[in-house]
Amino acid sequence: MNYDMELYSKQVEKLIVTEPKNRLMENVLGLGEEAGEVQGKIKKLIRDKSFSKSEVIKELGDCLFYVTAIANYLDSNLQEVANANIKKLHDRRDRDKIKGSGDNR
């Protein structure tokens, strides 16, 4: 089944099980956990020379779930998140600041 992102966002909301008072914290911690699982899959590529694209995609899907849940919590959506991100990256590129570190470079 193919989902457009608005429908995906609504489906994520139906799958939230955390109480509202704990939701933001649980979603942020979940995102960190799932990002760590992506890292683990890539680490195995380096360490064991084994790689499963399908397993990485599954973990990226879990990351997407939590990013969507957090955006929803903030009364935002993935389109707004994507737009803000690409605007920020283009601005950095235009100012020759795409490399480096820091939030506001």
C-alpha positions as CSV (number, residue, x, y, z in Angstrom):
1,M,0.0,0.0,0.0
2,N,1.3,3.4,-0.9
3,Y,0.6,6.3,1.5
4,D,0.6,10.0,0.8
5,M,2.2,11.8,3.7
6,E,-1.1,13.3,4.9
7,L,-2.7,9.9,5.2
8,Y,0.5,8.5,6.8
9,S,0.3,11.3,9.4
10,K,-3.3,10.4,10.2
11,Q,-2.4,6.7,10.5
12,V,0.5,7.5,12.9
13,E,-2.0,9.4,15.1
14,K,-4.1,6.2,15.3
15,L,-1.1,4.2,16.4
16,I,0.0,6.5,19.3
17,V,-0.4,4.6,22.6
18,T,1.4,7.0,25.0
19,E,-0.6,9.2,27.4
20,P,-0.7,12.8,26.2
21,K,1.4,14.1,29.1
22,N,4.2,11.7,28.2
23,R,3.9,11.6,24.5
24,L,6.5,14.2,23.4
25,M,9.2,12.6,25.6
26,E,8.3,9.1,24.5
27,N,8.4,10.1,20.9
28,V,11.7,11.9,21.1
29,L,13.3,8.9,23.0
30,G,11.8,6.5,20.4
31,L,13.3,8.5,17.6
32,G,16.7,8.3,19.3
33,E,16.4,4.6,19.8
34,E,15.4,4.0,16.2
35,A,18.1,6.2,14.8
36,G,20.5,4.1,16.9
37,E,19.1,1.0,15.3
38,V,19.9,2.5,11.8
39,Q,23.4,3.2,13.1
40,G,23.7,-0.4,14.2
41,K,22.8,-1.8,10.8
42,I,25.4,0.5,9.2
43,K,28.0,-0.5,11.8
44,K,27.5,-4.2,10.8
45,L,28.4,-3.1,7.2
46,I,31.7,-1.8,8.4
47,R,32.5,-4.5,11.0
48,D,31.0,-7.6,9.5
49,K,30.7,-6.6,5.8
50,S,27.1,-7.6,6.0
51,F,24.3,-5.2,4.9
52,S,20.6,-5.6,4.5
53,K,19.0,-2.7,2.7
54,S,15.5,-4.0,3.7
55,E,16.5,-4.0,7.4
56,V,17.8,-0.4,7.1
57,I,14.6,0.7,5.4
58,K,12.5,-0.9,8.1
59,E,14.5,1.1,10.8
60,L,14.2,4.3,8.7
61,G,10.5,3.7,8.7
62,D,10.5,3.6,12.5
63,C,12.4,6.9,12.5
64,L,9.8,8.3,10.1
65,F,7.0,7.2,12.4
66,Y,8.6,9.1,15.3
67,V,9.4,12.2,13.3
68,T,5.8,12.3,12.1
69,A,4.5,11.8,15.6
70,I,6.6,14.7,16.9
71,A,5.6,16.9,14.0
72,N,2.0,16.1,14.7
73,Y,2.4,16.9,18.4
74,L,3.8,20.3,17.4
75,D,0.8,20.9,15.1
76,S,3.0,20.6,12.1
77,N,3.4,18.1,9.3
78,L,6.1,16.4,7.2
79,Q,5.6,18.9,4.4
80,E,6.4,21.8,6.8
81,V,9.4,19.9,8.2
82,A,10.7,19.2,4.7
83,N,10.2,22.7,3.5
84,A,12.0,24.2,6.5
85,N,14.8,21.8,6.2
86,I,15.5,22.4,2.5
87,K,15.2,26.1,3.0
88,K,17.8,25.9,5.7
89,L,20.1,23.8,3.6
90,H,19.9,26.0,0.6
91,D,20.6,29.0,2.7
92,R,23.7,27.3,4.1
93,R,24.8,26.3,0.6
94,D,24.3,29.8,-0.7
95,R,26.5,31.2,2.1
96,D,29.1,28.4,1.7
97,K,28.3,27.1,5.1
98,I,27.0,23.6,4.2
99,K,30.1,22.1,5.8
100,G,30.9,22.6,9.5
101,S,28.9,22.3,12.6
102,G,26.5,24.3,14.7
103,D,22.7,24.9,14.3
104,N,22.9,28.4,13.0
105,R,25.9,28.5,10.8
